[in-house]
Amino acid sequence: MNDYYADLGVSRDSSAEDIKRAYRKLARKLHPDVNPGPDAEAEFKKVSQAYDVLSDADKRANFDRGQDPYGGAQAGFGQGFTFTDIMDAFFGGTSAGSRGPRSRTQRGQDALVQLDIDLKTAVFGAEETLSVDTAVHCQTCTGSGAQPGSGTRTCSVCQGRGEVQQVQRSFLGQVMTSRPCSACRGYGEVIENPCFDCSGEGRVRTRREISVNVPGGVDTGTRIRLTGQGEVGPSGGQAGDLYVEIAILPHDTFRRRGDDLHASIEVPMTAAALGASLTVNSFDGDQEVDLKAGAQPQETITLKDLGVTHLRGTGRGDLIVHLDIKVPTKLNEEQRQMLRDFAESRGESRPSGQMASSHGGIFGKFREAFSGR
């Protein structure tokens, strides 16, 4: 009895994938179409017979027990070994006998749509309505694909197998090829009277409205999964999922950074110097803020818990208000004189123009911004 493991160059504990990989390598090397050598055809038959035994769990078990792997039948290439088996070894397919007819009923594809929302919806969340064009079950045939009152019949060409086989003679002996039946497209059954509305597909395309619960805290790029709201599969198949990708529209006042909101408020120079009470707009309504005397440009006021809702967890971010202090550009003579008198009283009639320290002032702010402090 041949040592099939030695013929393929594998160990006795090799996995099925190792055996298939070894056979592919040898078959490519020894196939007579590639190797015209005098011994190539015999070697090719030998490794093919070895693969026929070791790729079959029952034959391999018989061989490992020292028994005839073919159960008493004469072993040899061409007996129980089809052209499909060779192709499967090359391309990783399954044998023809394991395929059988295909099922008409298949799961539908997933779908992806974009939903534009405003910033306020992202802050608090809301119920949104989305229009989508997807495949739905045909109401006329209820997904069967056949006209009401009719059905399917077994294909007379393949006798319900979904495939047809053909035996041909070659230098390897008789080989059998299998292909899907063209009469029934591999289903094994034929719809006698296809539905007029869906042409036998069991589904039609239509536009429908879907409610989407948008949670607070979503951001651009966030995807919401709606199970079973995607494309319906053929012949009444299960629907896929619908993924809604969020896109937040720009806001005129607020900018979002993480879960914080940022905004700027214009403050007159006099209010910054003397202090004032300011009204700040927010998504929660107007907020009264006390501005301390001597406020400086680009200072910020933080309003806690007035930002975006945390998508994961509890609470909200903050609303950060940036002060934009405005220096007057148009003064009448009386106002100019008042400012001259004010500058003289503070000894600022002739400012020295001394350079500020790099540890503070605008350069310090730049450094802190780039260092992330």
Buried (B, 14 or more C-beta within 10 A) or exposed (E): EEEBBEBBEBEEEBEEEBBBBBBBEBBEEBBBEEBEEEEBBEBBBBBBBBBBBBBBEEBBEBBEEEEEBBEEEEBEBBEEBBBBBBBBBBEEEEBBEEBEBBEBBEBBBBBEBEBEBEBEBBBBBBEBEBEBEBBBBBEBBEBBBBBEEBEBEBBEEBEBBBBBBEEEEEEBEEBBBBEBBEEBBBBBBBBEBBBEEBEBBBBBEEEEEBEBEBBBBBBEEBEBEBEEBBBBBBBBBEBBBBBBEBEBEEBEEBBBEEBBBBBBBEBEEEBBBEEBEBEBBBBEEEBEBEBEEEBEBEBEBEBEEBBBBBBEEEEBBBBBBBBEBEEEEEEEEEEEEEEEEEEEEEEEEEEEEEEEEEEEEEEBEEEEEEEEE
